Amino acid sequence: MKRRAFLRNLGTLGLVGSIAGCKYWPEQGLRNPCLNTLPDSVARHPLVLSLWEGLDPTQVWDSHTHLVGGGDPLTGAWYSPNLDSVWHPFLRMQKAFYTNAGCMRGETHAWDQSYVARLSHLLELMPPGFKTMLFAFDWYHNEHGDIDKNRSMFFIPNVYAANVARSNRERYEWVASIHPYRRDSVDALKSAIRDGARAIKWLPSAQGIDPMSARCDDFYTAMADSKLPLICHAGLEIAVQGGHQEFGNPLRLRRAMDHGVRVVVAHCASDGNDIDIDQGPDGPSVRSYELFARMMDEQRYANLLYGDISALTQLNRNWALKDVLKRVDWHPRLLNGSDYPLPGIMPLFSATDIANMGLIDIAAVPLLQQIRPHNSLLFDFMLKRLLRFEKQGFANSVFETRKFFQPSSGSADTLIRKS
């Protein structure tokens, strides 16, 4: 089977959209072999060591890392039974790719612990001070603010993300997920701040969140007071099934920023199309990325709108790399994240394709391919550090994200004191 046809079929599984320019079978196969110890000759390779030149590892936080679980009742994590159902073969296949990407081993009840153990193992190869920010994920809620498990795909409790981060403070920070329609959303925000949350994560299409709804206003006001940023997916969402793709329109995030909330648009909205609602509800359909770029260029959002570059090297998103790289005026407002465990889904990334685009030296491809089965987190970091377009790479500030997630002194405390 030709690679283009294969990846198009993966699109029907919700793993990747139609991919242009892919000619052969995935260069590293279908499954992550989850190898352990990276050979010292690779770990100490001059190109690997050069990744940290100019960076302070204590300032480097991976701003987009997922927690995955649902097998251990002690964690409170949950996933929809549909992911195991023979009546939902696409979801079952999707789950298989994700669990393999995270190297989750053993019986289902051991998966939560196995996932965290693998991530901790991968972090051992990163310099001291490097951290990942672990995402919680709230339930789907209806318009009345009630949980709807039947429309939820998975759930990662805030308390679980906080506990994992607390268990290894040298390597982890955490990000809360709070549905704004919840009756206790503001109180939940205060609680998350007390527990050390660094941001709030939304995936609107899968959680039933319309960022443009007035139901969000009280939550936006509280977020603005706290200075915590909102990390929000925008554009097409195919990794987590949901019935409200229109909620991912980046323009719908204007309401949050108009309340003073700092917003990080995940993946720079680099997949899919949305209606240009700036021209009305019947406006033309344009690339979601173009709508994101429009707002990035609006002066009123200069200190409010940011983008993360997670998954930009993925096959369905890498078309945007050249434009993002050359927008050096954006670089102070870009944040690196891995979108882990997605770099471990082998068909979704191709170092060869990136080289063929002229964005990395072809000589680096074999080393990247050798690293990936051992450490997909390092693979993702290395690939982005090596990117160049017309000799322009991502600025060091894109990787030194810590200062963005440490609010000014007293800002979070101010919100808590208002309670």
C-alpha positions in Angstrom: 0.0 0.0 0.0 1.4 3.4 -0.9 2.1 5.7 2.1 -0.4 8.4 1.0 -3.3 5.9 0.8 -2.3 4.4 4.1 -2.2 7.7 5.9 -5.5 8.8 4.3 -7.0 5.6 5.9 -5.6 6.6 9.2 -7.5 9.9 8.8 -10.7 7.9 8.9 -9.5 6.6 12.3 -9.2 10.1 13.6 -5.4 10.0 13.7 -4.3 12.2 10.8 -5.9 14.1 8.0 -5.1 13.8 4.3 -1.4 14.1 3.8 0.2 15.5 0.7 3.6 14.4 -0.6 3.8 11.1 1.2 4.9 8.3 -1.1 5.8 5.2 0.8 5.0 3.2 3.9 5.6 5.0 7.2 9.4 5.3 7.4 9.5 3.8 10.9 6.6 1.4 10.6 3.3 1.3 12.5 4.2 0.5 16.1 6.5 2.1 18.6 8.8 -0.6 19.8 9.3 1.2 23.1 13.0 0.5 23.4 14.6 1.4 26.7 18.2 2.5 27.1 19.4 4.8 24.4 23.0 3.8 23.4 25.5 6.1 25.0 27.1 6.8 21.6 23.7 8.3 20.6 23.0 10.1 23.8 26.4 11.7 23.7 26.4 12.4 20.0 27.6 16.0 19.3 24.4 16.8 17.5 22.3 15.8 20.5 24.5 17.7 22.9 24.3 20.8 20.7 20.6 21.0 21.2 21.1 22.7 24.6 23.5 25.4 23.3 22.2 28.8 24.3 19.4 27.3 26.5 19.0 27.3 30.3 17.5 23.8 31.0 15.9 25.1 34.2 13.8 27.5 32.0 12.7 24.8 29.5 9.2 23.5 30.2 7.4 21.3 27.7 4.1 23.2 27.7 1.9 20.5 26.1 2.1 17.0 27.7 -0.9 14.7 28.1 -1.7 12.4 30.9 -3.3 9.2 29.7 -5.1 6.7 32.0 -8.3 5.0 32.9 -7.3 1.6 34.1 -6.5 2.3 37.8 -9.6 3.2 39.9 -7.3 4.9 42.4 -6.4 7.7 39.9 -9.9 8.5 39.0 -9.0 8.6 35.3 -11.6 7.3 32.9 -12.1 6.6 29.2 -15.3 5.9 27.3 -16.3 2.2 26.9 -16.7 3.0 23.2 -13.0 2.8 22.9 -13.2 -0.9 23.6 -16.4 -1.6 21.7 -16.5 -3.8 18.6 -19.2 -1.4 17.4 -16.6 1.4 17.3 -13.6 -0.1 15.4 -12.1 3.3 14.6 -12.1 4.3 18.3 -10.6 1.0 19.2 -7.8 1.4 16.6 -7.2 5.0 17.9 -6.9 3.8 21.4 -4.4 1.1 20.3 -2.2 3.7 18.7 -2.3 6.0 21.8 -1.5 3.3 24.3 1.3 2.0 22.1 2.7 5.6 21.8 2.8 5.9 25.6 4.3 2.4 26.0 1.5 1.4 28.3 2.1 -2.2 29.3 0.5 -5.0 31.3 -3.1 -5.3 32.4 -5.5 -2.3 32.0 -5.4 -1.5 35.7 -1.6 -1.0 35.4 -1.7 1.4 32.5 -1.9 4.6 34.5 1.3 3.8 36.4 3.0 2.4 33.3 2.4 5.5 31.3 3.8 7.8 34.0 6.8 5.4 34.5 7.6 5.6 30.8 7.4 9.3 30.7 9.6 9.6 33.8 12.1 7.3 32.1 12.2 9.5 29.0 12.9 12.5 31.1 16.0 11.0 32.6 17.8 11.8 29.4 16.9 15.5 29.7 19.2 17.9 31.6 18.2 18.7 35.2 15.7 21.4 35.4 13.8 20.4 32.2 10.1 19.8 33.0 6.9 18.7 31.3 3.5 20.2 32.0 0.9 17.5 32.6 -2.6 18.1 31.3 -5.8 17.2 33.2 -8.9 16.9 31.1 -12.5 17.7 32.3 -15.7 16.0 31.3 -18.0 17.1 28.5 -20.7 19.3 30.1 -24.0 20.3 28.6 -25.4 23.8 28.4 -26.7 23.6 31.9 -23.3 22.8 33.3 -24.0 19.1 34.0 -21.6 16.3 33.2 -22.5 14.2 30.2 -20.4 11.0 30.3 -22.1 9.6 27.2 -20.6 12.5 25.2 -17.2 12.4 27.0 -14.3 10.5 25.5 -12.0 10.5 28.5 -11.5 12.2 31.9 -8.2 13.0 33.7 -9.0 14.5 37.1 -7.2 17.7 38.3 -6.3 16.0 41.5 -4.6 13.1 39.6 -2.5 15.5 37.5 -1.6 17.5 40.6 -0.6 14.3 42.5 1.6 13.1 39.7 3.3 16.5 39.5 3.7 16.5 43.2 5.3 13.1 43.2 8.2 14.4 41.1 8.6 18.2 41.4 11.9 18.1 39.7 10.4 17.0 36.4 6.7 17.9 36.4 4.3 20.8 36.5 0.6 20.5 35.9 -2.3 22.1 34.0 -5.8 22.0 35.2 -8.9 21.5 33.1 -12.1 23.2 34.2 -15.2 23.4 32.1 -16.5 27.0 32.3 -20.2 26.0 32.4 -19.7 24.3 35.7 -21.6 25.9 38.5 -18.4 25.6 40.6 -16.0 26.7 37.9 -14.6 29.7 39.7 -14.2 27.8 42.9 -12.5 25.0 41.0 -10.1 27.5 39.5 -9.2 28.8 43.0 -8.7 25.2 44.2 -6.4 24.5 41.2 -4.4 27.6 41.9 -3.9 26.5 45.5 -2.7 23.1 44.2 -0.1 24.7 41.9 -1.8 24.6 38.5 0.1 26.6 35.9 -2.6 27.0 33.3 -6.0 25.8 32.2 -6.6 23.4 29.3 -9.6 23.3 27.0 -10.4 21.2 24.0 -13.7 22.9 23.0 -15.1 20.5 20.4 -14.7 17.4 22.7 -15.7 19.1 25.9 -18.7 21.1 24.7 -17.2 24.5 25.3 -18.2 27.4 23.1 -15.4 30.0 23.9 -17.7 32.7 22.5 -20.5 32.0 24.9 -21.6 34.4 27.7 -21.6 31.4 30.0 -17.8 31.7 30.1 -17.7 35.3 31.2 -17.5 34.7 35.0 -14.7 32.2 34.4 -12.9 34.6 32.1 -13.1 37.3 34.7 -11.6 35.0 37.3 -8.9 33.8 34.9 -7.9 37.3 34.1 -7.6 38.1 37.8 -5.5 35.1 38.4 -3.2 35.7 35.4 -3.3 32.0 34.6 -3.2 31.4 30.8 -5.7 29.3 28.9 -4.2 26.7 26.6 -6.9 26.0 24.1 -7.1 23.8 21.0 -8.2 25.6 17.9 -8.8 24.4 14.4 -9.8 20.9 13.4 -9.7 18.3 16.1 -9.4 14.6 15.1 -7.4 13.1 18.0 -10.4 13.3 20.4 -13.8 12.8 18.8 -16.4 15.5 19.4 -19.5 16.9 17.8 -18.8 20.7 17.9 -16.0 21.3 15.5 -17.2 24.9 15.1 -16.2 25.6 18.8 -12.6 25.2 17.7 -12.8 28.3 15.5 -9.9 30.5 16.8 -11.9 33.7 16.3 -14.2 32.5 19.1 -11.4 33.1 21.5 -11.7 36.8 21.1 -14.1 36.9 24.0 -11.6 35.4 26.4 -8.9 37.9 25.3 -11.4 40.8 25.5 -11.8 39.8 29.2 -8.0 40.1 29.6 -7.2 36.3 29.5 -3.9 35.3 28.1 -4.7 32.6 25.5 -2.3 30.0 24.0 -3.7 28.6 20.8 -2.5 25.0 20.6 -0.7 23.9 17.4 -1.2 27.5 16.1 -4.6 26.3 14.7 -2.6 24.6 11.9 -5.2 22.1 10.8 -8.6 22.5 9.2 -10.9 25.3 8.1 -13.3 27.5 10.0 -15.9 30.1 9.1 -14.6 33.7 9.1 -17.1 34.9 11.6 -15.5 38.3 11.5 -17.5 38.6 8.3 -20.7 37.3 9.9 -22.1 33.8 10.5 -22.2 33.2 6.8 -18.6 34.2 6.2 -16.3 32.2 3.9 -14.5 29.1 5.1 -10.8 29.7 5.4 -7.8 28.0 6.9 -8.0 28.1 10.7 -4.3 29.1 10.7 -5.1 32.2 8.7 -7.7 33.3 11.3 -5.1 32.7 14.1 -2.5 34.7 12.1 -5.0 37.5 11.7 -5.4 37.9 15.5 -1.7 37.5 16.1 -1.2 40.6 13.9 -3.8 42.7 15.8 -2.1 45.1 18.2 -4.7 44.8 20.9 -3.8 41.1 21.4 0.0 41.6 21.4 0.2 40.7 25.1 -2.7 38.3 25.2 -2.5 35.9 22.2 0.2 33.2 22.0 0.6 30.0 20.0 2.2 26.7 20.9 4.2 24.8 18.3 3.2 21.3 19.5 2.6 18.9 16.7 3.7 21.4 14.0 6.1 18.7 12.7 3.2 16.3 12.3 2.5 15.2 8.7 -0.9 17.0 8.6 0.5 20.2 10.1 4.1 20.6 8.8 2.9 22.7 5.9 2.7 25.6 8.3 6.3 25.3 9.6 7.9 27.6 7.0 5.5 30.4 7.7 5.8 30.1 11.5 9.6 30.0 11.3 9.9 33.1 9.2 7.5 35.0 11.4 10.3 36.0 13.8 8.0 38.8 15.1 5.9 36.0 16.5 8.7 34.1 18.2 8.5 35.9 21.5 4.9 34.7 21.6 5.5 31.1 20.7 5.8 28.2 23.2 7.2 24.8 22.6 5.3 21.7 23.6 5.6 18.0 22.5 2.0 16.9 22.5 3.3 13.7 24.1 2.5 10.9 23.6 1.7 11.8 19.9 5.4 11.8 18.9 5.3 8.1 19.7 2.6 7.4 17.1 5.0 6.3 14.4 3.1 7.0 11.2 2.3 10.6 12.2 5.9 12.0 11.9 8.6 11.7 9.2 12.0 13.2 9.6 12.6 12.4 6.0 9.6 14.5 4.9 10.9 17.4 7.0 14.3 17.1 5.3 12.7 16.9 1.9 11.0 20.2 2.7 14.4 21.7 3.2 13.8 22.3 7.0 16.5 20.0 8.4 19.8 18.6 7.1 19.2 15.2 5.6 22.3 14.0 7.4 20.4 14.3 10.7 17.6 12.0 9.7 19.3 8.6 10.6 20.1 9.9 14.1 16.5 11.2 14.6 15.2 7.8 13.5 17.5 6.0 15.9 16.5 8.2 18.8 12.7 8.0 18.3 12.0 4.3 19.2 14.0 4.9 22.5 12.8 8.4 23.4 10.0 10.1 21.4 10.2 13.1 23.7 13.8 13.7 22.8 13.0 13.1 19.2 10.4 15.8 19.2 12.6 18.3 21.0 15.6 17.6 18.7 13.6 17.9 15.5 12.3 21.3 16.5 15.7 22.5 17.6 17.2 21.5 14.2 14.5 23.2 12.1 15.7 26.0 9.8 14.0 27.9 7.0 16.2 30.3 5.1 18.7 29.9 8.0 16.0 30.9 10.6 15.3 28.5 13.4 13.0 28.9 16.4 14.3 31.5 18.9 15.6 30.1 22.2 12.8 31.9 23.9 10.3 29.5 22.2 11.8 26.7 24.3 12.4 28.7 27.5 8.7 28.8 28.5 9.0 28.8 32.3 8.7 32.5 32.7 5.4 32.5 30.8 3.8 30.1 33.2 5.0 31.8 36.4 2.5 34.6 37.0 3.6 37.9 38.4 3.8 37.9 42.2 0.5 38.0 44.0 -1.7 37.6 40.9 -3.1 34.2 41.8 -3.3 35.1 45.4 -5.4 38.1 44.6 -8.1 35.9 43.1 -8.0 33.5 46.1 -8.4 36.4 48.5 -11.5 37.6 46.7 -13.3 34.3 47.7 
